[in-house]
Amino acid sequence: MSRYGNRMPSGDPNCGLCVAQFQERWSSLAEIQDHAEDGCPYCANMLEGLLYLVPDLETRFGEDAQFRFERRRDMTVYADPNGSLRGACPDKIKLQYRWFMADEQQPYEPPGDTAAESSFIRAKSWIQECLENHKLCGDDEPSALPTRILALSEPDGASNGERGVRLISSSGQTGRYIALSHSWGGEHPLTTTTATIDQHMAGIPLGSLPATFQDACHIARRLGIAYLWIDSLCIIQDSTADWALEASRMASIYRNSWLTVYATASSSPRSGIFRRRQAVWIAADDPADETLAILFPEAATLRRQLRLSLRLAPVHPDLTPHADPARQKTALPLLARAWAYQERLLAPRVLHFGPHEVLWECMQRLDCDCGGVGAGTAARRPEHMGVYAARDTTGQLPPKVSHYAALHVGVVGGGGEAKAKKGRRKLLARWQEMVEEYTNRALTFPADRLPAFSGVAAEMVAALGMRYRAGQWEEALPEALLFERTGSNAVAGLAVDDVRAAPSWSWASPDAPVRFLISLAGPPEWAKPVVHARVVEVRSVPSGPDERGQVTRDESYVMLSAQLLDASLCFSEEPYLVPNKPWTYIRHAVARGIKGPQAAADKLGPGSFMVRAGKKPPLCFVPDVRLCDELGQWVWKGEEEIRCAMIMESQETGYWLVLRQIGNQGPTYERIGVVKDHEAIWPPTDDRKSIKII
């Protein structure tokens, strides 16, 4: 303990920063600068630390930047919109600060540099613990190498031009390898093509790799691993056959990896994996005037002993099932990518390189360098997990722990039919959760909707033993047909006549987030639905070697035996479900040149489009596709025949598919949306018919 005990000296009572040590207080950049010039050690330290972490502080936030200091040692920097920036107010910056004396023992703090030796020491401790103690995550034994792999040699020599990376064919070899999960960020990074594969097998100069790839090589070498898998270099990118084949092997590529390096804070191959200058420790300058030191010895001692720990507040990923990836996109862009979602789940061990620190995810642990991620989750209280199979644990476990707990419960043998039923329910609940999380993430190419989930699907096929059909489980139909696109903007995504990524009856068809209206695990006993539709046949024809990847849409269909009724599409300018709101038939609007609902941003609500059956009032209809654009110009022409197929009733709520007829031969339809409403107990106009939905 220092001579000041547990309480820091108060400093200048007229200084906002000094007073902020004991109570919440606002200050300004000008005030801190003035007091630093007048000799306040607190302000001098803070100003030096701020300018180190945010060198463009005055440019970004203006000379009138405002600081809010909180008692828990948090600080937020704001720009004054009425000051020098003239109304341009950038995002705020959150920092954490801590004062201490030089002779005090200090707690561990992340270095603020994810390339620092202490970050790698932390990572190695997680890896060692996992390899030695985590049975679910696998041991340290070599595994089968992917078809092609990067062999790492020493970095380029300045004089002899030695090759740093070489692409090789594994030819059945085994070994330990690291897989890189990264964002292409709309760029076209260095790739292996039919024209460059021979060159890459001869060797790739390390300096020719983009920064993210170079950093991945650096990480592998520091961890003592000789092989590295990077998708753009290990898959022949201009070969459709090779790409499809390797995409079908994603489950094994990531499952067999010794470690997956997750470039969590990297938005592109050029942005690199490592982040530096995220924290700083500052010591005040010694007093220049010895007379003052003689007259005020305690003040001089304070100046010599005072230290400041200042860091950008760590951004912890929100890994809960209902997280909004868009809100994390700036700091954690990889978490918003669909391909990377699958890669994170499949890998037994994931080392995240975040914007401020390294983080760890494996099948049995979630942790970070500062210890703040995952705090309070049930994973920290394993004694409560004894009844895991019998209850909903959504959000109570970290995602990877939850994922592999569900897989374990689902595939565990013994216990009879009752236990097997519970296991299937758990797996289907987990599948539903994953689909809803996955579709909330972005894809550069919408056609990848099924391929980018193929590895997870392969894992679930093995666990469930059910028939996988273009993203759907045949045994879960027709209830699984009741999904809807989510999001407030009903004019975003694919237009009604655009080519879809999957059959219209698959959740992979809309280019938008989706949610299921009915639990795939089945309803509780007291809420059993009356299912009216019956599945006659399901056909899914892969378009390549991956049975769970892209399908030939026109040859993939569901045959239903269902009751139909004629219906009409309507719309309203009112964005919400207002009783008796004015509405217009879309066919009339198209014929008369009346524009549809216009969405300037995301103000178009879910009640803007409706379906009217017979003489009943229109009910809310959630379209899978755009019927008009953001300016109200109609994409839908209003001429197609609209039918509603009754799927089920549950708790006095009707569930219907909204269909349009395709072609003139036979009852072939395409799904364009779904209706769920307690007033949608419409009497069908037709007897039960067999219909084909493509």
Summary of the structure (lengths in Angstrom):
residues: 694
radius of gyration: 29.8
end to end distance: 74.0
largest distance: 102.8
contacts: 2241
relative contact order: 0.08
helix: 29%
strand: 23%
